[in-house]
Amino acid sequence: MELRVLQYFLAVAREQNISSAAESLHLSQPTLSTQLKALEQELGKQLLIRNAKGSRKVLLTEEGMLLRKRAEEILELVRMTEREISLSDEVIEGDIYIGTGESDMIRIFARAAKRMQERYPDIHYHILSGNAEFVRENLDKGLVDFGVIYGPVDANMYSSIKIPIRDTWGVLMRKDSPLAEKQVIRPEDLRDKPLIVSSQKNDVWPMSNWFREDVTKLNIVATYNLVFNASLLVEEGVGYAVCFDKLINVSGDSRLCFRPLSPKAQAEATIIWKRYQVLSKPVQKYIDALLECCELRETRP
């Protein structure tokens, strides 16, 4: 399977039309069609539904959708690798990719980036946000350099830095909600309430133990990947969002407020990267900056 043909395939998937894709690639339509048929023969699967619903529109089969996802990942890795290798020994520049959920501990990454900014102005930072499953998947595929996870770390697979900031769990709610009168929220306060929770699998959701009962018995009306989206649901009265503190502004004229949990629930995060991967020069420098920032944070009063 050639990279060139994968690029052809992605162009067709994007344009949903072979003629338009051929034009964008500066190829003739017969040439492009021949390449696509050869790719299908090589894989032994139909990838495209041609003349879908009697139109000239081209749709992807289930196998075609899978190939599109993998092809995008492959080509992105190729671009990252070419850029890293092409840089000279004297120049330190490039891109750093970070996979993480939403958390106030992103400040650690910001401090490290600020430390490096004057000395290495040509390093650029890219933060990809998602839940734990998203972070691990992108890290293991090599699409991010670092991942931030909560819970135990497999030391055989990953090197790690413990983040000296703990996230505090609580409930985001409207200021006119009945629970807003409380200073802290207890498990029994939420058992009959409509809840909005992070979209983790039930068996790995970190708040399962705090509730002290089967999570499937809770009234979960919605899930979220990004807390901002959850906050909009809360504002509209859909339910109460279980989330970390300091992610949504609840000061001033905000209609929302945040109440911590009791018993207190905190989450400890770890920065991880593949133990045996070859790190680019920007990533190596950034690890040093992260270590310095974490040490400084730990010594602050």
BALOBA-1460 file (C-alpha; in Angstrom, 3 decimals):
// residues 301
<rec num="1" residu="m" x="0.000" y="0.000" z="0.000"/>
<rec num="2" residu="e" x="1.648" y="3.227" z="-1.136"/>
<rec num="3" residu="l" x="1.351" y="6.548" z="0.642"/>
<rec num="4" residu="r" x="0.573" y="8.209" z="-2.674"/>
<rec num="5" residu="v" x="-2.458" y="5.971" z="-3.176"/>
<rec num="6" residu="l" x="-3.650" y="6.658" z="0.359"/>
<rec num="7" residu="q" x="-3.566" y="10.364" z="-0.476"/>
<rec num="8" residu="y" x="-5.627" y="9.655" z="-3.588"/>
<rec num="9" residu="f" x="-8.145" y="7.709" z="-1.541"/>
<rec num="10" residu="l" x="-8.454" y="10.502" z="1.036"/>
<rec num="11" residu="a" x="-9.029" y="13.045" z="-1.729"/>
<rec num="12" residu="v" x="-11.961" y="10.981" z="-3.024"/>
<rec num="13" residu="a" x="-13.318" y="10.557" z="0.508"/>
<rec num="14" residu="r" x="-13.112" y="14.312" z="0.994"/>
<rec num="15" residu="e" x="-14.619" y="15.340" z="-2.369"/>
<rec num="16" residu="q" x="-17.144" y="12.461" z="-2.534"/>
<rec num="17" residu="n" x="-16.670" y="12.615" z="-6.275"/>
<rec num="18" residu="i" x="-13.964" y="10.966" z="-8.388"/>
<rec num="19" residu="s" x="-13.913" y="13.709" z="-11.044"/>
<rec num="20" residu="s" x="-13.515" y="16.459" z="-8.458"/>
<rec num="21" residu="a" x="-10.832" y="14.478" z="-6.616"/>
<rec num="22" residu="a" x="-8.944" y="13.845" z="-9.868"/>
<rec num="23" residu="e" x="-9.019" y="17.557" z="-10.643"/>
<rec num="24" residu="s" x="-7.676" y="18.479" z="-7.189"/>
<rec num="25" residu="l" x="-4.897" y="15.892" z="-7.590"/>
<rec num="26" residu="h" x="-4.106" y="16.975" z="-11.182"/>
<rec num="27" residu="l" x="-4.807" y="13.471" z="-12.454"/>
<rec num="28" residu="s" x="-7.074" y="12.179" z="-15.162"/>
<rec num="29" residu="q" x="-10.253" y="10.487" z="-13.955"/>
<rec num="30" residu="p" x="-9.370" y="7.103" z="-15.549"/>
<rec num="31" residu="t" x="-5.962" y="7.146" z="-13.853"/>
<rec num="32" residu="l" x="-7.495" y="7.836" z="-10.457"/>
<rec num="33" residu="s" x="-10.209" y="5.210" z="-10.938"/>
<rec num="34" residu="t" x="-7.563" y="2.618" z="-11.876"/>
<rec num="35" residu="q" x="-5.530" y="3.414" z="-8.732"/>
<rec num="36" residu="l" x="-8.601" y="3.084" z="-6.524"/>
<rec num="37" residu="k" x="-9.631" y="-0.242" z="-8.042"/>
<rec num="38" residu="a" x="-6.082" y="-1.533" z="-7.574"/>
<rec num="39" residu="l" x="-6.216" y="-0.499" z="-3.909"/>
<rec num="40" residu="e" x="-9.495" y="-2.382" z="-3.422"/>
<rec num="41" residu="q" x="-8.018" y="-5.454" z="-5.096"/>
<rec num="42" residu="e" x="-4.909" y="-5.251" z="-2.918"/>
<rec num="43" residu="l" x="-7.010" y="-5.134" z="0.262"/>
<rec num="44" residu="g" x="-9.625" y="-7.555" z="-0.988"/>
<rec num="45" residu="k" x="-12.431" y="-5.224" z="0.119"/>
<rec num="46" residu="q" x="-14.785" y="-2.761" z="-1.531"/>
<rec num="47" residu="l" x="-13.968" y="0.706" z="-0.216"/>
<rec num="48" residu="l" x="-16.229" y="2.923" z="-2.291"/>
<rec num="49" residu="i" x="-19.879" y="2.880" z="-3.303"/>
<rec num="50" residu="r" x="-19.876" y="4.483" z="-6.733"/>
<rec num="51" residu="n" x="-22.942" y="6.249" z="-8.176"/>
<rec num="52" residu="a" x="-24.601" y="6.117" z="-4.763"/>
<rec num="53" residu="k" x="-28.379" y="6.538" z="-4.987"/>
<rec num="54" residu="g" x="-28.169" y="7.121" z="-8.729"/>
<rec num="55" residu="s" x="-25.981" y="10.221" z="-8.406"/>
<rec num="56" residu="r" x="-22.300" y="10.810" z="-9.146"/>
<rec num="57" residu="k" x="-21.661" y="10.946" z="-5.416"/>
<rec num="58" residu="v" x="-19.170" y="8.443" z="-3.999"/>
<rec num="59" residu="l" x="-19.726" y="7.060" z="-0.494"/>
<rec num="60" residu="l" x="-17.458" y="4.989" z="1.735"/>
<rec num="61" residu="t" x="-18.241" y="1.454" z="2.752"/>
<rec num="62" residu="e" x="-17.643" y="0.390" z="6.362"/>
<rec num="63" residu="e" x="-14.157" y="-0.784" z="5.347"/>
<rec num="64" residu="g" x="-13.636" y="2.500" z="3.507"/>
<rec num="65" residu="m" x="-14.442" y="4.496" z="6.634"/>
<rec num="66" residu="l" x="-11.937" y="2.436" z="8.611"/>
<rec num="67" residu="l" x="-9.264" y="2.984" z="5.955"/>
<rec num="68" residu="r" x="-9.959" y="6.721" z="5.935"/>
<rec num="69" residu="k" x="-9.338" y="6.923" z="9.663"/>
<rec num="70" residu="r" x="-6.147" y="4.864" z="9.482"/>
<rec num="71" residu="a" x="-4.882" y="6.668" z="6.368"/>
<rec num="72" residu="e" x="-5.244" y="10.048" z="8.074"/>
<rec num="73" residu="e" x="-3.268" y="8.746" z="11.063"/>
<rec num="74" residu="i" x="-0.558" y="7.218" z="8.843"/>
<rec num="75" residu="l" x="-0.055" y="10.360" z="6.776"/>
<rec num="76" residu="e" x="0.024" y="12.551" z="9.876"/>
<rec num="77" residu="l" x="2.753" y="10.350" z="11.367"/>
<rec num="78" residu="v" x="4.709" y="10.569" z="8.119"/>
<rec num="79" residu="r" x="4.493" y="14.378" z="8.144"/>
<rec num="80" residu="m" x="5.609" y="14.538" z="11.771"/>
<rec num="81" residu="t" x="8.522" y="12.162" z="11.126"/>
<rec num="82" residu="e" x="9.722" y="14.007" z="8.019"/>
<rec num="83" residu="r" x="9.688" y="17.313" z="9.876"/>
<rec num="84" residu="e" x="11.612" y="15.936" z="12.866"/>
<rec num="85" residu="i" x="14.286" y="14.263" z="10.727"/>
<rec num="86" residu="s" x="14.757" y="17.247" z="8.410"/>
<rec num="87" residu="l" x="15.702" y="19.623" z="11.211"/>
<rec num="88" residu="s" x="19.409" y="20.341" z="11.575"/>
<rec num="89" residu="d" x="21.416" y="19.455" z="14.672"/>
<rec num="90" residu="e" x="21.865" y="23.135" z="15.544"/>
<rec num="91" residu="v" x="18.255" y="24.233" z="15.271"/>
<rec num="92" residu="i" x="15.637" y="23.166" z="17.794"/>
<rec num="93" residu="e" x="12.209" y="23.681" z="16.330"/>
<rec num="94" residu="g" x="9.155" y="21.624" z="15.601"/>
<rec num="95" residu="d" x="5.847" y="20.573" z="17.096"/>
<rec num="96" residu="i" x="4.858" y="19.077" z="20.424"/>
<rec num="97" residu="y" x="1.552" y="17.228" z="20.697"/>
<rec num="98" residu="i" x="-0.179" y="16.799" z="24.050"/>
<rec num="99" residu="g" x="-3.237" y="14.630" z="24.679"/>
<rec num="100" residu="t" x="-5.213" y="15.486" z="27.779"/>
<rec num="101" residu="g" x="-8.595" y="15.942" z="29.351"/>
<rec num="102" residu="e" x="-9.781" y="19.283" z="30.701"/>
<rec num="103" residu="s" x="-8.026" y="20.172" z="33.932"/>
<rec num="104" residu="d" x="-6.449" y="23.085" z="35.772"/>
<rec num="105" residu="m" x="-3.170" y="21.158" z="35.718"/>
<rec num="106" residu="i" x="-2.764" y="22.274" z="32.080"/>
<rec num="107" residu="r" x="-1.092" y="25.244" z="33.766"/>
<rec num="108" residu="i" x="1.963" y="23.024" z="34.247"/>
<rec num="109" residu="f" x="2.205" y="22.613" z="30.471"/>
<rec num="110" residu="a" x="1.683" y="26.339" z="30.002"/>
<rec num="111" residu="r" x="4.476" y="27.183" z="32.462"/>
<rec num="112" residu="a" x="6.832" y="24.775" z="30.730"/>
<rec num="113" residu="a" x="5.985" y="26.283" z="27.329"/>
<rec num="114" residu="k" x="6.548" y="29.786" z="28.683"/>
<rec num="115" residu="r" x="9.962" y="28.768" z="30.013"/>
<rec num="116" residu="m" x="10.976" y="27.551" z="26.558"/>
<rec num="117" residu="q" x="9.409" y="30.338" z="24.522"/>
<rec num="118" residu="e" x="12.284" y="32.820" z="24.574"/>
<rec num="119" residu="r" x="15.006" y="30.269" z="23.952"/>
<rec num="120" residu="y" x="13.123" y="28.123" z="21.429"/>
<rec num="121" residu="p" x="10.562" y="30.394" z="19.722"/>
<rec num="122" residu="d" x="10.091" y="27.998" z="16.793"/>
<rec num="123" residu="i" x="8.581" y="25.215" z="18.879"/>
<rec num="124" residu="h" x="4.805" y="25.032" z="18.544"/>
<rec num="125" residu="y" x="2.392" y="23.307" z="20.925"/>
<rec num="126" residu="h" x="-0.767" y="21.407" z="20.052"/>
<rec num="127" residu="i" x="-3.247" y="20.285" z="22.723"/>
<rec num="128" residu="l" x="-5.750" y="17.568" z="21.811"/>
<rec num="129" residu="s" x="-8.543" y="17.237" z="24.349"/>
<rec num="130" residu="g" x="-10.636" y="14.175" z="25.067"/>
<rec num="131" residu="n" x="-11.394" y="11.538" z="27.649"/>
<rec num="132" residu="a" x="-8.924" y="8.949" z="28.957"/>
<rec num="133" residu="e" x="-9.687" y="6.466" z="26.189"/>
<rec num="134" residu="f" x="-8.985" y="9.151" z="23.562"/>
<rec num="135" residu="v" x="-5.676" y="10.107" z="25.208"/>
<rec num="136" residu="r" x="-4.368" y="6.533" z="25.498"/>
<rec num="137" residu="e" x="-5.373" y="5.666" z="21.940"/>
<rec num="138" residu="n" x="-3.599" y="8.683" z="20.451"/>
<rec num="139" residu="l" x="-0.513" y="8.160" z="22.596"/>
<rec num="140" residu="d" x="-0.190" y="4.487" z="21.693"/>
<rec num="141" residu="k" x="-0.583" y="5.317" z="18.001"/>
<rec num="142" residu="g" x="2.150" y="7.946" z="18.205"/>
<rec num="143" residu="l" x="-0.181" y="10.833" z="17.334"/>
<rec num="144" residu="v" x="0.712" y="12.694" z="20.550"/>
<rec num="145" residu="d" x="4.048" y="12.949" z="22.357"/>
<rec num="146" residu="f" x="2.572" y="13.093" z="25.844"/>
<rec num="147" residu="g" x="-0.607" y="11.925" z="27.464"/>
<rec num="148" residu="v" x="-2.128" y="12.921" z="30.795"/>
<rec num="149" residu="i" x="-3.915" y="10.145" z="32.657"/>
<rec num="150" residu="y" x="-5.475" y="9.580" z="36.056"/>
<rec num="151" residu="g" x="-4.766" y="6.431" z="38.001"/>
<rec num="152" residu="p" x="-1.939" y="3.871" z="37.933"/>
<rec num="153" residu="v" x="0.770" y="3.915" z="35.246"/>
<rec num="154" residu="d" x="2.254" y="0.825" z="33.588"/>
<rec num="155" residu="a" x="5.962" y="1.476" z="34.217"/>
<rec num="156" residu="n" x="6.934" y="-1.201" z="31.693"/>
<rec num="157" residu="m" x="5.315" y="0.787" z="28.888"/>
<rec num="158" residu="y" x="5.580" y="4.420" z="29.941"/>
<rec num="159" residu="s" x="7.948" y="6.928" z="31.478"/>
<rec num="160" residu="s" x="6.125" y="9.404" z="33.661"/>
<rec num="161" residu="i" x="6.092" y="12.616" z="35.677"/>
<rec num="162" residu="k" x="3.690" y="12.928" z="38.608"/>
<rec num="163" residu="i" x="1.835" y="16.245" z="38.434"/>
<rec num="164" residu="p" x="1.923" y="18.078" z="41.799"/>
<rec num="165" residu="i" x="-1.557" y="19.576" z="41.288"/>
<rec num="166" residu="r" x="-4.687" y="17.710" z="42.270"/>
<rec num="167" residu="d" x="-8.047" y="18.273" z="40.635"/>
<rec num="168" residu="t" x="-11.038" y="18.608" z="42.938"/>
<rec num="169" residu="w" x="-14.280" y="16.886" z="41.999"/>
<rec num="170" residu="g" x="-17.557" y="18.636" z="42.538"/>
<rec num="171" residu="v" x="-20.886" y="19.522" z="40.996"/>
<rec num="172" residu="l" x="-21.589" y="22.318" z="38.531"/>
<rec num="173" residu="m" x="-25.159" y="23.593" z="38.904"/>
<rec num="174" residu="r" x="-27.398" y="26.590" z="38.414"/>
<rec num="175" residu="k" x="-27.344" y="29.151" z="41.198"/>
<rec num="176" residu="d" x="-31.102" y="28.770" z="41.568"/>
<rec num="177" residu="s" x="-30.862" y="24.983" z="42.021"/>
<rec num="178" residu="p" x="-31.978" y="23.506" z="45.358"/>
<rec num="179" residu="l" x="-28.500" y="22.024" z="45.929"/>
<rec num="180" residu="a" x="-26.874" y="25.449" z="45.502"/>
<rec num="181" residu="e" x="-27.862" y="26.226" z="49.091"/>
<rec num="182" residu="k" x="-25.470" y="23.529" z="50.319"/>
<rec num="183" residu="q" x="-21.752" y="24.139" z="50.911"/>
<rec num="184" residu="v" x="-20.791" y="20.578" z="49.990"/>
<rec num="185" residu="i" x="-22.527" y="17.818" z="48.064"/>
<rec num="186" residu="r" x="-22.908" y="14.310" z="49.470"/>
<rec num="187" residu="p" x="-23.731" y="11.082" z="47.581"/>
<rec num="188" residu="e" x="-27.307" y="11.003" z="48.859"/>
<rec num="189" residu="d" x="-27.878" y="14.534" z="47.478"/>
<rec num="190" residu="l" x="-27.376" y="13.305" z="43.913"/>
<rec num="191" residu="r" x="-28.974" y="9.864" z="43.869"/>
<rec num="192" residu="d" x="-32.319" y="11.133" z="42.582"/>
<rec num="193" residu="k" x="-30.980" y="14.040" z="40.514"/>
<rec num="194" residu="p" x="-30.434" y="14.151" z="36.714"/>
<rec num="195" residu="l" x="-26.671" y="13.883" z="36.264"/>
<rec num="196" residu="i" x="-24.308" y="14.892" z="33.471"/>
<rec num="197" residu="v" x="-21.046" y="12.918" z="33.685"/>
<rec num="198" residu="s" x="-17.853" y="12.476" z="31.693"/>
<rec num="199" residu="s" x="-18.134" y="9.888" z="28.934"/>
<rec num="200" residu="q" x="-15.980" y="7.180" z="30.473"/>
<rec num="201" residu="k" x="-16.914" y="3.541" z="30.649"/>
<rec num="202" residu="n" x="-18.906" y="2.834" z="33.799"/>
<rec num="203" residu="d" x="-16.363" y="0.386" z="35.152"/>
<rec num="204" residu="v" x="-13.507" y="2.920" z="34.996"/>
<rec num="205" residu="w" x="-15.313" y="6.131" z="35.912"/>
<rec num="206" residu="p" x="-13.282" y="7.495" z="38.856"/>
<rec num="207" residu="m" x="-16.388" y="8.673" z="40.726"/>
<rec num="208" residu="s" x="-17.944" y="5.202" z="40.949"/>
<rec num="209" residu="n" x="-16.484" y="4.505" z="44.400"/>
<rec num="210" residu="w" x="-17.534" y="7.902" z="45.754"/>
<rec num="211" residu="f" x="-21.191" y="7.225" z="44.978"/>
<rec num="212" residu="r" x="-20.914" y="3.910" z="46.839"/>
<rec num="213" residu="e" x="-23.384" y="2.190" z="44.536"/>
<rec num="214" residu="d" x="-23.755" y="0.805" z="41.040"/>
<rec num="215" residu="v" x="-23.327" y="3.713" z="38.621"/>
<rec num="216" residu="t" x="-25.929" y="2.224" z="36.286"/>
<rec num="217" residu="k" x="-28.544" y="2.939" z="38.956"/>
<rec num="218" residu="l" x="-27.857" y="6.677" z="38.842"/>
<rec num="219" residu="n" x="-30.037" y="8.984" z="36.767"/>
<rec num="220" residu="i" x="-27.441" y="9.856" z="34.128"/>
<rec num="221" residu="v" x="-29.247" y="11.997" z="31.545"/>
<rec num="222" residu="a" x="-26.205" y="13.065" z="29.486"/>
<rec num="223" residu="t" x="-22.471" y="12.551" z="29.064"/>
<rec num="224" residu="y" x="-19.749" y="14.933" z="27.881"/>
<rec num="225" residu="n" x="-16.190" y="15.010" z="26.577"/>
<rec num="226" residu="l" x="-15.701" y="18.761" z="27.102"/>
<rec num="227" residu="v" x="-16.913" y="20.487" z="30.258"/>
<rec num="228" residu="f" x="-17.919" y="23.640" z="28.391"/>
<rec num="229" residu="n" x="-20.560" y="21.638" z="26.536"/>
<rec num="230" residu="a" x="-21.741" y="20.185" z="29.837"/>
<rec num="231" residu="s" x="-22.005" y="23.693" z="31.298"/>
<rec num="232" residu="l" x="-24.435" y="24.696" z="28.556"/>
<rec num="233" residu="l" x="-26.640" y="21.733" z="29.430"/>
<rec num="234" residu="v" x="-26.498" y="22.769" z="33.071"/>
<rec num="235" residu="e" x="-27.423" y="26.366" z="32.218"/>
<rec num="236" residu="e" x="-30.478" y="25.142" z="30.342"/>
<rec num="237" residu="g" x="-31.590" y="23.095" z="33.328"/>
<rec num="238" residu="v" x="-30.898" y="19.623" z="31.910"/>
<rec num="239" residu="g" x="-29.112" y="18.421" z="35.042"/>
<rec num="240" residu="y" x="-26.146" y="18.624" z="37.400"/>
<rec num="241" residu="a" x="-22.631" y="18.135" z="35.958"/>
<rec num="242" residu="v" x="-20.100" y="16.112" z="37.951"/>
<rec num="243" residu="c" x="-16.736" y="17.598" z="36.951"/>
<rec num="244" residu="f" x="-13.475" y="19.185" z="38.098"/>
<rec num="245" residu="d" x="-13.295" y="22.610" z="39.718"/>
<rec num="246" residu="k" x="-11.785" y="25.720" z="38.035"/>
<rec num="247" residu="l" x="-12.827" y="24.792" z="34.495"/>
<rec num="248" residu="i" x="-15.920" y="26.976" z="34.190"/>
<rec num="249" residu="n" x="-16.121" y="30.594" z="35.316"/>
<rec num="250" residu="v" x="-18.772" y="30.790" z="38.032"/>
<rec num="251" residu="s" x="-17.987" y="34.304" z="39.230"/>
<rec num="252" residu="g" x="-19.757" y="37.589" z="38.567"/>
<rec num="253" residu="d" x="-22.997" y="37.383" z="36.630"/>
<rec num="254" residu="s" x="-22.604" y="33.695" z="35.765"/>
<rec num="255" residu="r" x="-25.786" y="31.687" z="36.253"/>
<rec num="256" residu="l" x="-23.730" y="28.749" z="37.526"/>
<rec num="257" residu="c" x="-21.983" y="27.768" z="40.742"/>
<rec num="258" residu="f" x="-19.692" y="24.919" z="41.815"/>
<rec num="259" residu="r" x="-19.914" y="22.906" z="45.024"/>
<rec num="260" residu="p" x="-17.199" y="20.445" z="46.146"/>
<rec num="261" residu="l" x="-17.999" y="16.904" z="47.196"/>
<rec num="262" residu="s" x="-18.033" y="15.460" z="50.683"/>
<rec num="263" residu="p" x="-16.237" y="13.200" z="51.385"/>
<rec num="264" residu="k" x="-13.663" y="15.224" z="49.469"/>
<rec num="265" residu="a" x="-12.698" y="13.670" z="46.141"/>
<rec num="266" residu="q" x="-9.505" y="14.585" z="44.322"/>
<rec num="267" residu="a" x="-7.762" y="13.210" z="41.263"/>
<rec num="268" residu="e" x="-4.008" y="12.870" z="40.795"/>
<rec num="269" residu="a" x="-2.732" y="13.063" z="37.233"/>
<rec num="270" residu="t" x="0.459" y="11.798" z="35.599"/>
<rec num="271" residu="i" x="2.201" y="12.878" z="32.419"/>
<rec num="272" residu="i" x="3.227" y="9.794" z="30.451"/>
<rec num="273" residu="w" x="5.078" y="9.028" z="27.242"/>
<rec num="274" residu="k" x="6.230" y="5.804" z="25.624"/>
<rec num="275" residu="r" x="9.255" y="4.431" z="27.438"/>
<rec num="276" residu="y" x="11.130" y="3.205" z="24.388"/>
<rec num="277" residu="q" x="10.185" y="5.808" z="21.797"/>
<rec num="278" residu="v" x="12.843" y="8.000" z="20.186"/>
<rec num="279" residu="l" x="12.106" y="11.522" z="21.344"/>
<rec num="280" residu="s" x="12.589" y="14.553" z="19.118"/>
<rec num="281" residu="k" x="14.812" y="17.367" z="20.374"/>
<rec num="282" residu="p" x="11.875" y="19.685" z="21.157"/>
<rec num="283" residu="v" x="10.214" y="16.933" z="23.179"/>
<rec num="284" residu="q" x="13.410" y="16.226" z="25.117"/>
<rec num="285" residu="k" x="13.767" y="19.913" z="25.985"/>
<rec num="286" residu="y" x="10.127" y="20.098" z="26.960"/>
<rec num="287" residu="i" x="10.482" y="17.160" z="29.348"/>
<rec num="288" residu="d" x="13.280" y="19.040" z="31.111"/>
<rec num="289" residu="a" x="11.056" y="22.119" z="31.388"/>
<rec num="290" residu="l" x="8.169" y="20.033" z="32.744"/>
<rec num="291" residu="l" x="10.421" y="18.514" z="35.404"/>
<rec num="292" residu="e" x="11.607" y="21.983" z="36.462"/>
<rec num="293" residu="c" x="8.043" y="23.299" z="36.669"/>
<rec num="294" residu="c" x="6.835" y="20.330" z="38.703"/>
<rec num="295" residu="e" x="9.730" y="20.702" z="41.154"/>
<rec num="296" residu="l" x="9.081" y="24.421" z="41.508"/>
<rec num="297" residu="r" x="5.410" y="23.777" z="42.113"/>
<rec num="298" residu="e" x="6.169" y="21.233" z="44.806"/>
<rec num="299" residu="t" x="8.385" y="23.688" z="46.728"/>
<rec num="300" residu="r" x="5.850" y="26.524" z="46.718"/>
<rec num="301" residu="p" x="4.209" y="27.272" z="50.054"/>
